[in-house]
C-alpha cells in the first residue's frame, strides 16, 4: 500500500502531465519535420495504425523533406495514392519551404478540401477525421488533404419506421452522407448547416441543420446554448444529446423527436423545425416537437387523406388501449363488477375459479413476463430471436392458463395491449406507455377507477406543463389552435395545408398558394 507522500507525488505528477497535455494541444506546428513526427508518435504512443511515410520531391536537394501522416483504414487508399502521394513525388523543388507548401496547396493536391493547420489540436482533429496530414520540413504550418474514407455502412431502408409507400433510403452513421441526403431533397441555398464538436475525448462532430427563412431565431439560440453547455468525455449516440437538451428531465415522454428517415426530417425542416445530426448514428434529432408529432407517420402524406385520417385515429386509440386496458380490467374485476353484463361476469368468475392470485397480481405477472420476452427478442441473435415470440406467446401463455396460475382473460388483455403498443410509429413514445402502464395498474389495484382517474388527471396536468424549446407539448389541443387541427387527429387534404404550423415558422407562414380546391363539373 502506497504511503501518503507517494500518493501526493503521484497526484502531482498526474496533474502536471494533464497541464502539459492541455498546453501541448495549443502548441503551434513546428518548422522542424523530425520534431513534428516525434511529437505525433509520442502523443499517439506510436500506435500500430499510425502510418508515417517520408517522401522527397523529384528534384529537391534535401532527401525526405516531406512526410505524409494518416490513420490506417480511416482514409480512402485510392484517393491517397492518386491525389496525394503521386503529386507529392512529382513536385518540383522551390526556393523555400513556404513556397513549396503554397505550390502543394494551390496546384498539386487534387483532393476536394485542403486545409491549413497551425496548431496541434487542429492536426489531431484532421487526422482522426480520416484526412491526411502533410508536413514539409522548414515550414511552420501543415496541410490537411480530404481523403476521408474507410469502412462504413451502405445506405439501407430504415428498420424502425418502415413504410409500404415512399422512399426506401435511410440515414447512415456518416454525418456528411446524412447531410447530403437532406440536400438532395431541399435544393435551396436557405438550407444552412452549422458544425460543432462535442465530447472532450471523442471530439464527435455534430451538425445543426435548418431553413434560414423558416426556423425561429430564439429556438436556434437556445439550442446553441444548450449544446455549448454539454461538457462530457464522450458522445456515442444522439440519445446522449437528446437527454441533455430536453426541457424536462423527469418525464417519461420524449420532448425531442428522433427519426432515421430523410423524408420525415425534410418535412420537419420545411415546417420551421431544427434538425440535429451526429457522426456515428443514423438517428437525427428534431426540435421543437409536440405529442401530436409522435402519432404521425411518413405514409400519412403518401396515401389518400381518408385512409390517413383513419390510420391516425387508430394510432391514438391504440395508444390509449396500450396505456389503460390492463388497469381497466383490474379495476372492473376487483372493484366494479356491476359495470359488466352478468353473463360476462359469470364467464370471468368461472375462468378465475382455482386461480391462486388476485387480478392485479395476475396482470402484473403477465406484463412483467411480456417485458422479459420483448427484451429477449431484441437481444437474441436473428434466427433464434424470431422463434422467441412464438414460444413465449403460444407455449408459455397456454401453459400458465392450463396450470391455473392465471386466467385466460388476463392473457387476452395483456396480448392485445402488447399489440396495441407496437402501433405507435415512434418507439420512444411506446416506452412512455410501457412505464406508465405499471403506475396505472398500481392505482387500479388500490382505488379502482378512482385511482385511474386520479393518475390520468395528474398525467394531463403534467403534459400540459411540458414544453419543447418553448413550444407547448399538447399543441394544437392545448392551447387550442383550429388552423393546426388540420394535421392532428385528422389529416386534411394536402391542398388545405396553406400555412405552416403556428409558433414554428414565425416569419414565413405561407406554405402554398395554389388553386387546387376541387370544383364542380359544369353541367352538360
VODREN-216382 format. One record per residue (C-alpha): residue in three letters; chain; y, x, z. Coordinates in Angstrom, 2 decimals. Example, Ala and Ser with C-alpha at 12.3 -4.5 7.8 and 13.67 -1.06 7.14 Angstrom:
2
residu|chaine|Y|X|Z
ala|A|-4.50|12.30|7.80
ser|A|-1.06|13.67|7.14
This chain:
524
residu|chaine|Y|X|Z
unk|A|0.00|0.00|0.00
unk|A|3.40|1.39|-1.03
unk|A|5.96|2.23|1.60
unk|A|9.41|0.65|1.79
unk|A|11.03|3.80|0.38
unk|A|8.66|3.87|-2.62
unk|A|9.24|0.17|-3.26
unk|A|13.04|0.59|-3.21
unk|A|12.77|3.63|-5.51
unk|A|10.61|1.64|-7.94
unk|A|13.05|-1.29|-7.94
unk|A|15.97|1.07|-8.54
unk|A|14.19|2.78|-11.45
unk|A|13.36|-0.61|-12.97
unk|A|16.99|-1.71|-12.63
unk|A|18.23|1.49|-14.27
unk|A|15.71|1.05|-17.08
unk|A|16.89|-2.54|-17.72
unk|A|20.54|-1.42|-17.75
unk|A|19.70|1.35|-20.21
unk|A|17.85|-1.14|-22.42
unk|A|20.85|-3.52|-22.37
unk|A|23.20|-0.65|-23.32
unk|A|20.68|0.59|-25.87
unk|A|20.78|-2.71|-27.78
unk|A|24.56|-2.45|-28.03
unk|A|24.43|1.17|-29.26
unk|A|25.71|1.81|-32.78
unk|A|23.49|3.15|-35.52
unk|A|23.33|6.94|-35.52
unk|A|24.03|9.06|-38.61
unk|A|21.00|11.25|-37.84
unk|A|17.91|9.89|-39.59
unk|A|15.47|11.63|-37.27
unk|A|17.23|10.31|-34.16
unk|A|17.09|6.78|-35.54
unk|A|13.38|6.98|-36.35
unk|A|12.60|8.44|-32.92
unk|A|14.63|5.71|-31.22
unk|A|12.91|2.91|-33.18
unk|A|9.48|4.35|-32.46
unk|A|10.28|4.73|-28.77
unk|A|11.62|1.17|-28.43
unk|A|8.54|-0.31|-30.12
unk|A|6.13|2.01|-28.33
unk|A|5.04|3.47|-31.70
unk|A|3.36|0.14|-32.37
unk|A|0.43|0.11|-34.77
unk|A|2.07|-2.47|-37.05
unk|A|5.32|-0.47|-37.34
unk|A|5.45|1.20|-40.76
unk|A|7.89|4.04|-41.45
unk|A|7.96|5.60|-44.91
unk|A|10.23|8.53|-45.67
unk|A|11.42|8.91|-49.27
unk|A|13.60|11.17|-51.34
unk|A|15.59|10.18|-54.44
unk|A|14.84|11.66|-57.86
unk|A|17.49|14.39|-57.96
unk|A|18.51|14.76|-54.30
unk|A|18.82|18.28|-52.95
unk|A|17.52|17.34|-49.50
unk|A|13.98|16.01|-49.13
unk|A|13.04|12.86|-47.20
unk|A|16.66|11.77|-46.86
unk|A|15.82|8.02|-46.89
unk|A|13.48|6.06|-44.60
unk|A|12.09|2.57|-45.04
unk|A|11.08|0.72|-41.85
unk|A|9.22|-2.62|-41.72
unk|A|6.63|-4.55|-39.73
unk|A|3.24|-4.93|-41.36
unk|A|2.22|-8.42|-42.53
unk|A|5.76|-9.73|-41.96
unk|A|7.08|-8.60|-45.36
unk|A|6.23|-9.58|-48.92
unk|A|4.43|-6.48|-50.19
unk|A|5.26|-7.27|-53.84
unk|A|8.99|-7.55|-53.17
unk|A|8.89|-4.41|-51.03
unk|A|7.26|-2.34|-53.77
unk|A|9.16|-3.73|-56.77
unk|A|12.65|-4.28|-55.37
unk|A|12.94|-1.70|-52.58
unk|A|10.57|1.26|-52.91
unk|A|10.85|1.81|-56.69
unk|A|14.68|1.55|-56.81
unk|A|14.92|3.98|-53.90
unk|A|12.67|6.51|-55.63
unk|A|14.72|6.25|-58.82
unk|A|18.09|6.50|-57.08
unk|A|20.29|9.41|-58.12
unk|A|21.88|11.74|-55.62
unk|A|25.51|11.13|-54.66
unk|A|28.15|13.36|-53.23
unk|A|27.91|11.76|-49.78
unk|A|25.57|9.58|-47.75
unk|A|28.16|6.78|-47.60
unk|A|28.36|6.66|-51.41
unk|A|24.58|6.64|-51.62
unk|A|24.38|3.63|-49.31
unk|A|27.01|1.77|-51.33
unk|A|25.07|2.53|-54.51
unk|A|21.87|1.16|-52.96
unk|A|23.63|-1.93|-51.72
unk|A|25.56|-2.85|-54.85
unk|A|23.48|-1.60|-57.76
unk|A|19.89|-0.77|-56.94
unk|A|18.40|-3.17|-54.38
unk|A|17.40|-6.32|-56.25
unk|A|16.40|-8.47|-53.27
unk|A|18.13|-11.75|-52.54
unk|A|20.02|-10.62|-49.41
unk|A|21.24|-7.15|-48.45
unk|A|22.89|-6.91|-45.01
unk|A|24.79|-4.01|-43.44
unk|A|23.52|-3.05|-39.96
unk|A|25.82|-1.32|-37.49
unk|A|24.04|-1.78|-34.12
unk|A|20.50|-1.54|-32.82
unk|A|20.41|-5.22|-31.85
unk|A|21.04|-6.20|-35.47
unk|A|18.43|-3.72|-36.61
unk|A|15.65|-5.21|-34.48
unk|A|16.68|-8.78|-35.36
unk|A|16.35|-7.99|-39.07
unk|A|13.12|-6.09|-38.52
unk|A|11.41|-8.93|-36.65
unk|A|12.70|-11.47|-39.18
unk|A|10.43|-9.83|-41.77
unk|A|13.13|-7.83|-43.54
unk|A|13.01|-4.16|-44.49
unk|A|15.44|-1.72|-42.84
unk|A|16.69|1.20|-44.98
unk|A|18.10|4.27|-43.24
unk|A|19.96|7.08|-45.03
unk|A|20.43|10.47|-43.41
unk|A|24.09|11.15|-42.71
unk|A|25.20|7.51|-42.84
unk|A|26.35|5.73|-39.66
unk|A|25.04|2.33|-40.75
unk|A|21.81|0.97|-42.22
unk|A|20.82|-1.69|-44.74
unk|A|18.51|-4.66|-44.44
unk|A|16.73|-5.94|-47.56
unk|A|15.48|-9.53|-47.62
unk|A|11.73|-9.11|-48.04
unk|A|10.50|-11.69|-45.53
unk|A|7.04|-12.97|-46.34
unk|A|3.62|-12.51|-44.84
unk|A|1.19|-15.17|-43.68
unk|A|2.47|-18.75|-43.44
unk|A|1.07|-22.26|-43.75
unk|A|1.43|-24.13|-47.01
unk|A|3.18|-27.48|-47.11
unk|A|0.86|-30.40|-46.31
unk|A|1.08|-34.13|-45.66
unk|A|2.30|-34.90|-42.11
unk|A|-0.53|-35.79|-39.74
unk|A|1.47|-37.53|-37.02
unk|A|3.09|-40.16|-39.27
unk|A|1.05|-40.87|-42.38
unk|A|2.24|-43.36|-44.99
unk|A|0.50|-45.19|-47.80
unk|A|3.61|-45.03|-49.95
unk|A|6.23|-42.34|-50.06
unk|A|6.42|-38.53|-50.24
unk|A|3.36|-36.55|-49.22
unk|A|5.32|-33.47|-48.15
unk|A|5.84|-32.39|-44.55
unk|A|7.70|-29.65|-42.74
unk|A|6.07|-26.28|-42.05
unk|A|6.61|-23.62|-39.38
unk|A|9.17|-21.72|-41.51
unk|A|12.81|-22.59|-40.87
unk|A|14.14|-21.72|-44.33
unk|A|11.37|-23.67|-46.06
unk|A|12.29|-26.72|-43.98
unk|A|15.99|-26.46|-44.78
unk|A|15.08|-26.16|-48.47
unk|A|13.03|-29.37|-48.29
unk|A|16.07|-31.20|-46.94
unk|A|18.45|-29.70|-49.51
unk|A|16.19|-30.80|-52.35
unk|A|16.81|-34.39|-51.26
unk|A|20.50|-34.06|-50.34
unk|A|22.18|-32.12|-53.15
unk|A|25.63|-32.21|-51.66
unk|A|28.00|-29.45|-50.51
unk|A|28.76|-31.63|-47.46
unk|A|25.33|-30.79|-46.01
unk|A|26.15|-27.97|-43.60
unk|A|23.81|-25.64|-41.72
unk|A|24.66|-23.65|-38.59
unk|A|22.41|-20.92|-37.23
unk|A|21.81|-19.96|-33.59
unk|A|19.37|-17.67|-31.80
unk|A|17.77|-18.94|-28.58
unk|A|15.48|-17.00|-26.26
unk|A|16.27|-13.63|-24.71
unk|A|12.85|-12.24|-25.62
unk|A|11.61|-14.35|-28.53
unk|A|15.02|-14.45|-30.33
unk|A|13.99|-17.72|-32.01
unk|A|16.17|-18.85|-34.96
unk|A|17.45|-22.42|-34.58
unk|A|19.36|-24.40|-37.21
unk|A|21.78|-27.34|-36.81
unk|A|21.99|-29.47|-39.96
unk|A|24.43|-32.33|-40.51
unk|A|26.61|-34.09|-43.07
unk|A|30.14|-32.80|-42.59
unk|A|31.87|-36.05|-43.56
unk|A|29.48|-38.26|-41.51
unk|A|28.47|-36.52|-38.27
unk|A|30.59|-37.15|-35.19
unk|A|32.51|-34.06|-34.08
unk|A|32.07|-34.98|-30.42
unk|A|28.29|-35.03|-30.80
unk|A|28.34|-31.69|-32.64
unk|A|30.50|-30.06|-29.96
unk|A|28.30|-31.37|-27.15
unk|A|25.14|-30.23|-28.95
unk|A|26.52|-26.72|-29.45
unk|A|27.46|-26.53|-25.76
unk|A|24.01|-27.68|-24.61
unk|A|22.24|-25.19|-26.90
unk|A|24.50|-22.36|-25.72
unk|A|23.63|-23.19|-22.09
unk|A|19.91|-22.56|-22.72
unk|A|19.07|-19.20|-21.12
unk|A|15.32|-18.67|-21.21
unk|A|12.97|-15.87|-22.18
unk|A|11.28|-17.76|-24.99
unk|A|11.37|-20.95|-27.06
unk|A|7.92|-21.56|-28.53
unk|A|8.28|-25.12|-29.80
unk|A|11.01|-27.71|-30.29
unk|A|9.75|-29.52|-27.17
unk|A|11.49|-26.82|-25.09
unk|A|14.84|-27.67|-26.68
unk|A|14.17|-31.42|-26.55
unk|A|13.65|-31.32|-22.79
unk|A|16.65|-29.08|-22.13
unk|A|19.24|-31.01|-24.14
unk|A|18.20|-34.52|-23.08
unk|A|20.84|-36.61|-21.32
unk|A|18.44|-37.95|-18.69
unk|A|15.86|-35.52|-17.27
unk|A|13.84|-38.00|-15.21
unk|A|12.97|-40.70|-17.72
unk|A|9.62|-41.21|-19.45
unk|A|11.42|-42.49|-22.55
unk|A|12.33|-39.92|-25.22
unk|A|16.08|-39.64|-25.79
unk|A|15.67|-37.13|-28.64
unk|A|13.83|-38.12|-31.82
unk|A|11.24|-35.75|-33.32
unk|A|9.64|-36.04|-36.75
unk|A|7.93|-33.87|-39.36
unk|A|8.73|-35.94|-42.48
unk|A|11.63|-34.64|-44.63
unk|A|12.40|-38.14|-46.00
unk|A|12.83|-39.51|-42.46
unk|A|15.12|-36.65|-41.42
unk|A|17.20|-37.11|-44.57
unk|A|17.64|-40.81|-43.80
unk|A|18.89|-39.92|-40.31
unk|A|21.33|-37.36|-41.71
unk|A|22.73|-39.96|-44.10
unk|A|23.38|-42.23|-41.12
unk|A|25.51|-39.56|-39.42
unk|A|22.95|-38.07|-37.04
unk|A|22.37|-34.36|-36.47
unk|A|19.06|-32.52|-37.09
unk|A|17.86|-29.51|-35.08
unk|A|15.35|-27.25|-36.85
unk|A|13.49|-24.35|-35.30
unk|A|11.38|-21.46|-36.55
unk|A|7.72|-21.83|-35.62
unk|A|7.30|-25.62|-35.54
unk|A|7.16|-28.41|-38.16
unk|A|8.83|-30.91|-35.81
unk|A|12.55|-31.45|-36.35
unk|A|14.71|-32.99|-33.61
unk|A|17.36|-35.65|-34.28
unk|A|20.29|-36.67|-32.05
unk|A|21.60|-39.13|-31.08
unk|A|18.83|-41.72|-31.11
unk|A|18.05|-45.18|-29.77
unk|A|14.95|-47.04|-28.62
unk|A|15.07|-49.12|-31.78
unk|A|14.63|-45.99|-33.94
unk|A|11.20|-45.32|-32.43
unk|A|9.85|-48.56|-33.92
unk|A|10.99|-47.71|-37.44
unk|A|8.55|-46.13|-39.90
unk|A|9.21|-44.46|-43.24
unk|A|7.21|-47.12|-45.07
unk|A|9.58|-49.86|-43.89
unk|A|12.01|-48.87|-46.61
unk|A|9.43|-48.34|-49.37
unk|A|7.80|-51.80|-49.17
unk|A|9.17|-55.30|-49.61
unk|A|11.55|-56.27|-46.83
unk|A|9.50|-59.36|-45.83
unk|A|6.42|-57.20|-45.20
unk|A|8.51|-54.53|-43.50
unk|A|10.01|-57.13|-41.14
unk|A|6.56|-58.45|-40.25
unk|A|5.22|-54.95|-39.51
unk|A|8.25|-54.04|-37.41
unk|A|7.90|-57.16|-35.29
unk|A|4.22|-56.33|-34.95
unk|A|5.14|-52.93|-33.53
unk|A|7.46|-54.46|-30.92
unk|A|4.76|-56.94|-29.88
unk|A|2.12|-54.18|-29.77
unk|A|4.33|-52.09|-27.50
unk|A|4.72|-55.00|-25.09
unk|A|0.95|-55.56|-25.16
unk|A|0.26|-51.87|-24.53
unk|A|2.69|-51.94|-21.61
unk|A|1.87|-55.25|-19.89
unk|A|-1.57|-56.54|-20.87
unk|A|-3.71|-54.80|-18.17
unk|A|-1.23|-55.67|-15.41
unk|A|-1.01|-59.30|-16.56
unk|A|-4.82|-59.55|-16.45
unk|A|-4.92|-58.09|-12.95
unk|A|-2.15|-60.45|-11.74
unk|A|-3.87|-63.55|-13.18
unk|A|-7.33|-62.73|-11.86
unk|A|-6.13|-61.55|-8.47
unk|A|-3.23|-63.89|-7.64
unk|A|-2.55|-66.59|-10.22
unk|A|-5.89|-68.12|-11.19
unk|A|-4.21|-71.53|-11.60
unk|A|-2.41|-70.28|-14.73
unk|A|-5.56|-70.12|-16.86
unk|A|-7.71|-73.07|-18.03
unk|A|-10.66|-73.98|-15.80
unk|A|-13.38|-73.22|-18.43
unk|A|-11.94|-69.73|-18.95
unk|A|-11.64|-69.24|-15.19
unk|A|-15.31|-70.12|-14.75
unk|A|-16.25|-67.68|-17.51
unk|A|-14.32|-64.87|-15.83
unk|A|-15.83|-65.72|-12.46
unk|A|-19.32|-65.63|-13.95
unk|A|-18.65|-62.22|-15.52
unk|A|-17.32|-60.83|-12.27
unk|A|-20.32|-62.01|-10.27
unk|A|-22.01|-58.95|-8.87
unk|A|-19.15|-56.53|-9.73
unk|A|-18.52|-54.43|-6.59
unk|A|-14.85|-53.63|-7.32
unk|A|-11.73|-55.83|-7.34
unk|A|-9.98|-56.50|-10.66
unk|A|-7.20|-53.95|-10.17
unk|A|-9.67|-51.17|-9.37
unk|A|-11.68|-52.08|-12.48
unk|A|-8.59|-51.82|-14.62
unk|A|-7.54|-48.52|-13.03
unk|A|-11.01|-47.08|-13.56
unk|A|-11.28|-48.11|-17.22
unk|A|-7.74|-46.98|-18.03
unk|A|-8.45|-43.62|-16.43
unk|A|-11.71|-43.25|-18.37
unk|A|-9.96|-44.10|-21.62
unk|A|-7.26|-41.49|-20.97
unk|A|-10.02|-38.91|-20.48
unk|A|-11.61|-39.95|-23.78
unk|A|-8.26|-39.80|-25.56
unk|A|-7.65|-36.28|-24.28
unk|A|-11.19|-35.22|-25.18
unk|A|-10.68|-36.37|-28.78
unk|A|-7.55|-34.22|-29.06
unk|A|-9.13|-31.08|-27.56
unk|A|-12.62|-31.07|-29.06
unk|A|-13.49|-29.48|-32.45
unk|A|-13.07|-31.68|-35.50
unk|A|-16.71|-32.56|-36.17
unk|A|-17.54|-33.24|-32.52
unk|A|-14.21|-34.97|-31.91
unk|A|-14.99|-37.66|-34.48
unk|A|-18.07|-38.73|-32.51
unk|A|-16.35|-38.97|-29.12
unk|A|-14.55|-42.31|-29.73
unk|A|-17.79|-43.91|-30.93
unk|A|-19.80|-42.64|-27.97
unk|A|-17.03|-43.41|-25.48
unk|A|-16.08|-46.82|-26.85
unk|A|-19.52|-48.25|-27.53
unk|A|-22.09|-46.50|-25.36
unk|A|-20.03|-46.00|-22.20
unk|A|-18.36|-49.43|-22.42
unk|A|-21.66|-51.23|-22.90
unk|A|-23.37|-49.16|-20.21
unk|A|-20.81|-49.86|-17.48
unk|A|-20.95|-53.60|-18.24
unk|A|-24.74|-53.70|-18.15
unk|A|-24.77|-51.67|-14.94
unk|A|-22.45|-54.23|-13.32
unk|A|-19.76|-51.67|-12.50
unk|A|-17.01|-53.52|-14.40
unk|A|-16.80|-56.87|-16.14
unk|A|-16.78|-57.25|-19.92
unk|A|-13.33|-58.87|-19.79
unk|A|-11.81|-55.64|-18.43
unk|A|-13.40|-53.64|-21.23
unk|A|-11.91|-56.04|-23.80
unk|A|-8.46|-55.88|-22.21
unk|A|-8.42|-52.07|-21.98
unk|A|-9.76|-51.66|-25.51
unk|A|-7.18|-53.99|-27.01
unk|A|-4.44|-52.25|-25.01
unk|A|-5.58|-48.88|-26.35
unk|A|-5.49|-50.11|-29.93
unk|A|-2.01|-51.57|-29.44
unk|A|-0.71|-48.28|-28.04
unk|A|-1.52|-46.50|-31.33
unk|A|0.70|-48.83|-33.37
unk|A|3.93|-47.05|-32.33
unk|A|4.99|-44.74|-35.22
unk|A|6.33|-42.05|-32.84
unk|A|3.80|-40.51|-30.47
unk|A|6.33|-39.77|-27.72
unk|A|7.07|-43.50|-27.28
unk|A|3.34|-44.17|-26.75
unk|A|3.33|-41.58|-23.96
unk|A|6.00|-43.57|-22.11
unk|A|3.89|-46.74|-22.37
unk|A|0.81|-44.90|-21.06
unk|A|2.65|-43.66|-17.97
unk|A|4.41|-46.95|-17.17
unk|A|1.15|-48.88|-17.55
unk|A|-0.19|-47.41|-14.32
unk|A|3.01|-48.27|-12.43
unk|A|2.79|-51.87|-13.65
unk|A|-0.88|-52.00|-12.66
unk|A|0.04|-50.91|-9.15
unk|A|2.80|-53.54|-8.95
unk|A|0.46|-56.27|-10.25
unk|A|-2.24|-55.35|-7.75
unk|A|0.15|-55.73|-4.79
unk|A|2.55|-58.56|-5.71
unk|A|1.09|-60.15|-8.83
unk|A|3.60|-61.50|-11.34
unk|A|6.41|-60.92|-8.86
unk|A|5.63|-57.21|-8.89
unk|A|5.50|-57.14|-12.71
unk|A|8.83|-58.97|-12.93
unk|A|10.40|-56.53|-10.46
unk|A|9.22|-53.44|-12.38
unk|A|10.27|-54.91|-15.74
unk|A|13.72|-55.71|-14.33
unk|A|14.10|-52.15|-13.00
unk|A|12.87|-50.85|-16.35
unk|A|15.51|-52.84|-18.25
unk|A|18.22|-51.60|-15.89
unk|A|17.02|-48.04|-16.44
unk|A|17.02|-48.44|-20.23
unk|A|20.49|-49.97|-20.23
unk|A|21.74|-46.94|-18.31
unk|A|20.23|-44.38|-20.70
unk|A|22.39|-42.51|-23.21
unk|A|21.57|-40.17|-26.05
unk|A|24.60|-37.91|-26.55
unk|A|26.82|-40.79|-25.51
unk|A|25.07|-43.42|-27.64
unk|A|23.66|-46.41|-25.67
unk|A|19.87|-46.27|-25.77
unk|A|19.40|-50.03|-26.25
unk|A|21.87|-50.31|-29.11
unk|A|22.19|-52.66|-31.07
unk|A|20.67|-55.04|-28.49
unk|A|22.87|-53.90|-25.60
unk|A|25.70|-53.61|-26.29
unk|A|25.02|-56.23|-28.91
unk|A|26.16|-55.48|-32.45
unk|A|25.47|-58.12|-35.06
unk|A|26.06|-55.79|-38.01
unk|A|23.37|-53.33|-36.90
unk|A|20.83|-56.10|-36.26
unk|A|20.01|-55.93|-39.98
unk|A|17.84|-52.89|-39.21
unk|A|16.38|-53.70|-35.79
unk|A|13.74|-56.37|-35.16
unk|A|14.01|-57.25|-38.81
unk|A|14.51|-55.11|-41.90
unk|A|17.03|-56.82|-44.15
unk|A|17.07|-56.17|-47.91
unk|A|18.43|-52.78|-48.94
unk|A|21.37|-54.34|-50.78
unk|A|22.63|-55.72|-47.44
unk|A|22.98|-52.23|-45.89
unk|A|26.60|-51.86|-46.93
unk|A|27.70|-49.95|-43.84
unk|A|26.18|-47.24|-41.69
unk|A|25.17|-47.90|-38.07
unk|A|28.12|-48.41|-35.72
unk|A|29.11|-45.42|-33.47
unk|A|27.24|-42.92|-35.69
unk|A|29.43|-42.35|-38.73
unk|A|32.92|-42.60|-37.28
unk|A|34.84|-41.53|-40.40
unk|A|32.83|-42.95|-43.30
unk|A|31.29|-46.34|-42.59
unk|A|30.57|-47.33|-46.19
unk|A|27.00|-46.67|-47.27
unk|A|27.02|-48.54|-50.58
unk|A|29.39|-50.63|-52.64
unk|A|27.43|-52.49|-55.27
unk|A|26.86|-55.98|-56.58
unk|A|23.10|-56.26|-56.30
unk|A|23.01|-59.57|-54.43
unk|A|20.53|-61.99|-56.02
unk|A|22.21|-64.55|-58.21
unk|A|21.05|-67.89|-59.50
unk|A|19.92|-68.02|-63.10
unk|A|22.23|-70.08|-65.32
unk|A|20.82|-73.45|-66.25
unk|A|19.48|-73.82|-69.78
